[in-house]
Amino acid sequence: MRKKVLVMAGDGIGPEVCREAEKVLKAAAAKAGLELTLEEALVGGAALDATGHPLPEESLVKAKGVDGVLLGAVGGPKWDRQPMDLRPEKGLLALREGLELFANLRPARIYGGMTDASTLKPEVVEDTDLMVVRELTGGIYFGQPRGMGHTDRGREAYNTMRYNEQEIERIARIGFDIAGKRKKRLLSVDKANVLEVSALWREVVTELAPQYPDIQLEHMYVDNAAMQLIRAPKMIDTLVTSNLFGDILSDAAAMLTGSIGMLPSASLGKTHALYEPVHGSAPNIAGLDLANPLAAILSAAMMFRYTFDLPRVDEAINRAVQTVLAEYRTADIAAPGKTTVGCIHMGDLVVQALDKAG
Ligand code: NAD
C-alpha cells in the first residue's frame, strides 16, 4: 500500500512536534509495510512571511492531492497585528474550508498512571477512553439569518441554529462508522425536548440506526451529557453531536485528561482529512525543546486508523506512548518518580518503544 502525507508544520512549536510525529509516522509505516511519501507545505505565519498569504494556493493544492495532512500549529505574537483576514489562524480556517472537513474527532483517553494529571478524582477518570464527533460546518455558527440590530428595547442580536437532513445524516454516519471501529456504542447528544432542530437530529439519527445493527445507539440531552461526562466519563464510548454542543463538550472531555500537550484531533471530509494537535503554537516554549510532541504523535496515529484503515497501527502507537509514559514525561506532564525529557527525546522514546514491541 502506498500513501502520501503532507506535513504543514506552521509556527512556534509546530515544526518541533511535527518532526517527532514524522519520525513515528515513518517508523510505524515501515513496520506496517506501508510505503509513505512525505511532502511539506507552508501554512500560517510561516506562509505569510514567505508568500504574503497564510494559506498560499500552492499549499491548498498540495493538501488536496494527498491522502492525509498532518498540521502542527499556527500563530504567534509576531503576526498579532496583521489585519484579520491575514492572520495565521485564517490559513487554518481556509484549509479546513478548502478541504470541506465537516467532522471533527477528538478523543479523550487517560493513559495508565496519568490519572493524577486530571482535575477529577482518579477513580472517576481511570480507564476513560471516549471520542467526541462534532459536526463542523453547520449549525448555529453558520446558520442564516444572523446579525445585530436595534429595536425599541435597545440592541438585539440573533443567530439561527439550522440543520438539514443531509447534514445530519453525513455526520451521524461518521458517528456510526467510528463507533463501529471502537466499542460499538454511539451516544447522540441533542436538546430534542426544546429545539426543533434537535428533534429532527434525533429523528434522522434514529432512522439510520437499522443500517448499523451492530451499533448500540442511545440519545441524551446535552445538559445530561455534560453531567455524565464529568460524573462517569468511562460510560461513554463514541459521542456524536452538533457544532455548538460539540464545541463545548469536546473541550470538557479534553480536560478530563488534564494536559493540552496530550490531545490529538482529526477533521474528516468526504475525500480529505486533516490531523492536528489541539494545542496552539505555544510561543512561550518554542525552540526550547520543551514541547510535548505526544498530541502530534497521537494525531499521526489517528491517520493510520481513519485514513489508512490500519487501526492496529494506531493501537500500536498508543501502546508505545503508554509504555513510554510509565517512565518518562515532558515538562508539562512531569511527575515525581518519572524522568523528565525534552521534545526530541520523547519522540525517540516512542519510536524505540514501537520498534521494541516487535
Ligand atoms: P497554546 O495552546 O499555544 O498554549 C497554551 C499553554 O499550553 C501555553 O502555556 C503553552 O506553553 C502550553 N502548551 C501548548 N502546547 C503544548 C505542548 N505541546 N507541550 C507543552 N506545553 C504546551 O495556546 P495560546 O497560548 O492561547 O496560543 C498561542 C498561539 O497559538 C496564538 O497565536 C493562537 O492564536 C495560536 N493557536 C493556534 C491553534 C492551532 O494552530 N490549531 C490553536 C490554538 C491557538
Residues whose N, C-alpha, C, O or C-beta is under 5 A from the ligand:
A	BS01	NAD	G72 A73 V74 G75 G76 I260 G261 P277 V278 H279 G280 S281 A282 P283 N284 I285 L290 A291 N292 D332
